Amino acid sequence: MNLIANTCVDCSLKSGAVSVLDNNELCALEEGCAKTEYKKGELIFKEGGLVQHIIYIRKGFVKLVKKGAGGKDFILSVSKQGSYLGIQNLDENIKTNYFSAITLTNSEVCFIDRHCFASLLKQNGEFALKVLSTVLNDEMNYFDRLVKNVQQQLPGRLANTISYFANEVYGENTFALNLTQTEIAALIGTSRESISRILKEFQEMGIIALEHNVLTILNEKKLEEIKQKG
């Protein structure tokens, strides 16, 4: 973890929400903001730890993890550049983090004082609406995957997850699969062995190619059929 110097006014990696703030508001944000670099696999914040900040991901990918029964990790989602983490921490009654955030790649994040962030939400309605829109989009994606994980058989769940990675996380049909097979299993609630078996089946069917952890969707139509079939 390393602190990095940058100003909110000059930042080239502003979120769509922050882009609507004027210079005075950006300066106010800067006073309550610390920018930090993390290496792959580092903990940004821990479930149960004291709440202090809202987190903005400037670069990289981050997995959100919550402990389940027996202390088993369950991956809630993968967040990317432009995402805010811990918006629920704006509630003064919340004292501890609901989940842990761990980097999947080398990443840069901003720690924003939650009181400063709340003040800007109150001052600038357009900023508040854009932040809310981002949060609602993340929640809808999560709820959609949760329902499908309950209703679908394993091939459908994995097909849905691959589609989620391509469309919502990486934004392209060829991407570095930054999660291990164990982590993918934790995302959809199964075993690593099952993930390995079905990935191999998808490759044999010509649906995907997987080489050196880079996954390419070769047959979107067939992938969609498996998603729909469940």
BANU-456467 format. One record per residue (C-alpha): residue number from 0; residue in one letter; y, z, x. Coordinates in pm, whole numbers, plus 50000, padded with zeros to 5 digits. Example, Ala and Ser with C-alpha at 12.3 -4.5 7.8 and 13.67 -1.06 7.14 Angstrom:
BEGIN
[node 0, a, [49550, 50780, 51230]]
[node 1, s, [49894, 50714, 51367]]
END
This chain:
BEGIN
[node 0, m, [50000, 50000, 50000]]
[node 1, n, [50340, 49897, 50141]]
[node 2, l, [50690, 49921, 49997]]
[node 3, i, [50875, 49588, 49996]]
[node 4, a, [51246, 49520, 49980]]
[node 5, n, [51388, 49298, 49708]]
[node 6, t, [51660, 49318, 49445]]
[node 7, c, [51607, 49264, 49073]]
[node 8, v, [51913, 49037, 49059]]
[node 9, d, [51778, 48800, 49326]]
[node 10, c, [51407, 48830, 49239]]
[node 11, s, [51237, 48493, 49188]]
[node 12, l, [50942, 48655, 49009]]
[node 13, k, [51121, 48802, 48709]]
[node 14, s, [50928, 48827, 48386]]
[node 15, g, [51050, 48625, 48087]]
[node 16, a, [51176, 48953, 47940]]
[node 17, v, [51375, 49060, 48247]]
[node 18, s, [51529, 48712, 48272]]
[node 19, v, [51741, 48784, 47963]]
[node 20, l, [51908, 49089, 48123]]
[node 21, d, [52261, 49049, 48259]]
[node 22, n, [52357, 49149, 48614]]
[node 23, n, [52470, 49498, 48514]]
[node 24, e, [52138, 49559, 48337]]
[node 25, l, [51947, 49418, 48634]]
[node 26, c, [52132, 49654, 48865]]
[node 27, a, [52040, 49944, 48638]]
[node 28, l, [51678, 49830, 48647]]
[node 29, e, [51694, 49810, 49028]]
[node 30, e, [51797, 50176, 49050]]
[node 31, g, [51480, 50282, 48869]]
[node 32, c, [51246, 50035, 49037]]
[node 33, a, [51029, 50045, 49351]]
[node 34, k, [50834, 49736, 49463]]
[node 35, t, [50501, 49782, 49638]]
[node 36, e, [50228, 49568, 49796]]
[node 37, y, [49860, 49646, 49747]]
[node 38, k, [49552, 49505, 49915]]
[node 39, k, [49252, 49388, 49713]]
[node 40, g, [49055, 49679, 49569]]
[node 41, e, [49334, 49938, 49590]]
[node 42, l, [49409, 50182, 49310]]
[node 43, i, [49755, 50141, 49153]]
[node 44, f, [49720, 50436, 48918]]
[node 45, k, [49430, 50651, 48801]]
[node 46, e, [49306, 50739, 48454]]
[node 47, g, [49414, 51095, 48380]]
[node 48, g, [49688, 51088, 48643]]
[node 49, l, [50041, 51199, 48561]]
[node 50, v, [50249, 50937, 48378]]
[node 51, q, [50576, 50844, 48549]]
[node 52, h, [50624, 50467, 48544]]
[node 53, i, [50589, 50135, 48368]]
[node 54, i, [50417, 49884, 48598]]
[node 55, y, [50515, 49517, 48630]]
[node 56, i, [50278, 49281, 48815]]
[node 57, r, [50484, 49050, 49036]]
[node 58, k, [50186, 48879, 49202]]
[node 59, g, [49808, 48899, 49182]]
[node 60, f, [49540, 49010, 48938]]
[node 61, v, [49460, 49365, 48829]]
[node 62, k, [49164, 49504, 48635]]
[node 63, l, [49216, 49783, 48382]]
[node 64, v, [48927, 50028, 48385]]
[node 65, k, [48833, 50318, 48159]]
[node 66, k, [48550, 50567, 48202]]
[node 67, g, [48286, 50557, 47931]]
[node 68, a, [47982, 50768, 47849]]
[node 69, g, [47814, 50911, 48156]]
[node 70, g, [48114, 50822, 48371]]
[node 71, k, [48032, 50450, 48359]]
[node 72, d, [48327, 50218, 48418]]
[node 73, f, [48425, 49982, 48135]]
[node 74, i, [48670, 49700, 48217]]
[node 75, l, [48921, 49664, 47935]]
[node 76, s, [49088, 49347, 48060]]
[node 77, v, [49231, 49157, 48356]]
[node 78, s, [49611, 49146, 48389]]
[node 79, k, [49801, 48883, 48585]]
[node 80, q, [50148, 48809, 48722]]
[node 81, g, [50411, 48874, 48457]]
[node 82, s, [50218, 49152, 48280]]
[node 83, y, [50344, 49502, 48205]]
[node 84, l, [50105, 49796, 48229]]
[node 85, g, [50150, 50136, 48072]]
[node 86, i, [50394, 50048, 47794]]
[node 87, q, [50232, 50330, 47596]]
[node 88, n, [50381, 50563, 47858]]
[node 89, l, [50719, 50521, 47690]]
[node 90, d, [50598, 50783, 47442]]
[node 91, e, [50720, 51116, 47581]]
[node 92, n, [50418, 51287, 47427]]
[node 93, i, [50185, 51094, 47655]]
[node 94, k, [50144, 51288, 47980]]
[node 95, t, [49853, 51113, 48154]]
[node 96, n, [49737, 50755, 48213]]
[node 97, y, [49492, 50621, 47955]]
[node 98, f, [49312, 50397, 48206]]
[node 99, s, [49302, 50310, 48576]]
[node 100, a, [49452, 49996, 48730]]
[node 101, i, [49282, 49846, 49038]]
[node 102, t, [49379, 49527, 49221]]
[node 103, l, [49136, 49234, 49218]]
[node 104, t, [49344, 49042, 49475]]
[node 105, n, [49624, 49124, 49715]]
[node 106, s, [49906, 49207, 49476]]
[node 107, e, [50271, 49305, 49443]]
[node 108, v, [50386, 49539, 49167]]
[node 109, c, [50706, 49706, 49055]]
[node 110, f, [50706, 50072, 48955]]
[node 111, i, [50979, 50111, 48692]]
[node 112, d, [51101, 50454, 48587]]
[node 113, r, [50997, 50484, 48223]]
[node 114, h, [51328, 50642, 48117]]
[node 115, c, [51521, 50353, 48276]]
[node 116, f, [51291, 50102, 48104]]
[node 117, a, [51330, 50276, 47767]]
[node 118, s, [51707, 50272, 47803]]
[node 119, l, [51709, 49895, 47860]]
[node 120, l, [51485, 49843, 47556]]
[node 121, k, [51738, 50033, 47344]]
[node 122, q, [52038, 49845, 47488]]
[node 123, n, [51906, 49490, 47475]]
[node 124, g, [51723, 49379, 47161]]
[node 125, e, [51618, 49042, 47304]]
[node 126, f, [51462, 49217, 47605]]
[node 127, a, [51278, 49456, 47371]]
[node 128, l, [51142, 49169, 47158]]
[node 129, k, [51015, 48978, 47461]]
[node 130, v, [50842, 49287, 47601]]
[node 131, l, [50688, 49357, 47259]]
[node 132, s, [50569, 48996, 47231]]
[node 133, t, [50394, 49023, 47570]]
[node 134, v, [50223, 49347, 47471]]
[node 135, l, [50111, 49213, 47133]]
[node 136, n, [49964, 48900, 47294]]
[node 137, d, [49763, 49117, 47535]]
[node 138, e, [49644, 49337, 47248]]
[node 139, m, [49538, 49041, 47032]]
[node 140, n, [49337, 48896, 47322]]
[node 141, y, [49172, 49233, 47374]]
[node 142, f, [49088, 49279, 47004]]
[node 143, d, [48951, 48924, 46984]]
[node 144, r, [48720, 48984, 47279]]
[node 145, l, [48616, 49325, 47145]]
[node 146, v, [48511, 49181, 46809]]
[node 147, k, [48318, 48898, 46975]]
[node 148, n, [48144, 49141, 47211]]
[node 149, v, [48018, 49329, 46907]]
[node 150, q, [47917, 49025, 46701]]
[node 151, q, [47787, 48778, 46961]]
[node 152, q, [47465, 48754, 47156]]
[node 153, l, [47496, 48767, 47533]]
[node 154, p, [47533, 48389, 47599]]
[node 155, g, [47817, 48373, 47346]]
[node 156, r, [47986, 48678, 47497]]
[node 157, l, [47972, 48532, 47846]]
[node 158, a, [48095, 48191, 47721]]
[node 159, n, [48384, 48367, 47549]]
[node 160, t, [48464, 48556, 47870]]
[node 161, i, [48464, 48239, 48081]]
[node 162, s, [48699, 48079, 47828]]
[node 163, y, [48919, 48392, 47840]]
[node 164, f, [48941, 48365, 48219]]
[node 165, a, [49027, 47994, 48206]]
[node 166, n, [49283, 48010, 47925]]
[node 167, e, [49439, 48355, 47940]]
[node 168, v, [49398, 48483, 48296]]
[node 169, y, [49398, 48189, 48539]]
[node 170, g, [49535, 47908, 48322]]
[node 171, e, [49301, 47639, 48455]]
[node 172, n, [48938, 47527, 48433]]
[node 173, t, [48870, 47582, 48802]]
[node 174, f, [48943, 47930, 48932]]
[node 175, a, [48835, 48189, 49187]]
[node 176, l, [48613, 48436, 49004]]
[node 177, n, [48775, 48752, 49142]]
[node 178, l, [48536, 48981, 48955]]
[node 179, t, [48186, 49046, 49083]]
[node 180, q, [47891, 48997, 48851]]
[node 181, t, [47873, 49376, 48817]]
[node 182, e, [48238, 49379, 48704]]
[node 183, i, [48181, 49096, 48456]]
[node 184, a, [47891, 49299, 48318]]
[node 185, a, [48129, 49597, 48280]]
[node 186, l, [48374, 49371, 48095]]
[node 187, i, [48127, 49256, 47829]]
[node 188, g, [47891, 49552, 47820]]
[node 189, t, [47567, 49435, 47979]]
[node 190, s, [47380, 49443, 48311]]
[node 191, r, [47451, 49253, 48632]]
[node 192, e, [47104, 49098, 48614]]
[node 193, s, [47178, 48953, 48269]]
[node 194, i, [47505, 48804, 48392]]
[node 195, s, [47330, 48647, 48692]]
[node 196, r, [47059, 48498, 48469]]
[node 197, i, [47295, 48345, 48213]]
[node 198, l, [47534, 48208, 48476]]
[node 199, k, [47234, 48032, 48630]]
[node 200, e, [47136, 47895, 48288]]
[node 201, f, [47490, 47767, 48229]]
[node 202, q, [47480, 47589, 48565]]
[node 203, e, [47141, 47432, 48491]]
[node 204, m, [47279, 47310, 48154]]
[node 205, g, [47575, 47147, 48329]]
[node 206, i, [47828, 47370, 48153]]
[node 207, i, [47975, 47524, 48469]]
[node 208, a, [47961, 47488, 48844]]
[node 209, l, [47978, 47802, 49059]]
[node 210, e, [48013, 47774, 49435]]
[node 211, h, [48142, 48036, 49677]]
[node 212, n, [48275, 48237, 49382]]
[node 213, v, [48480, 47943, 49250]]
[node 214, l, [48390, 47860, 48891]]
[node 215, t, [48458, 47522, 48729]]
[node 216, i, [48407, 47449, 48360]]
[node 217, l, [48232, 47110, 48347]]
[node 218, n, [48156, 47083, 47976]]
[node 219, e, [48418, 47250, 47756]]
[node 220, k, [48259, 47116, 47437]]
[node 221, k, [47922, 47277, 47513]]
[node 222, l, [48091, 47602, 47617]]
[node 223, e, [48278, 47606, 47285]]
[node 224, e, [47953, 47541, 47095]]
[node 225, i, [47793, 47844, 47258]]
[node 226, k, [48102, 48052, 47178]]
[node 227, q, [48089, 47947, 46813]]
[node 228, k, [47713, 47987, 46784]]
[node 229, g, [47745, 48338, 46928]]
END
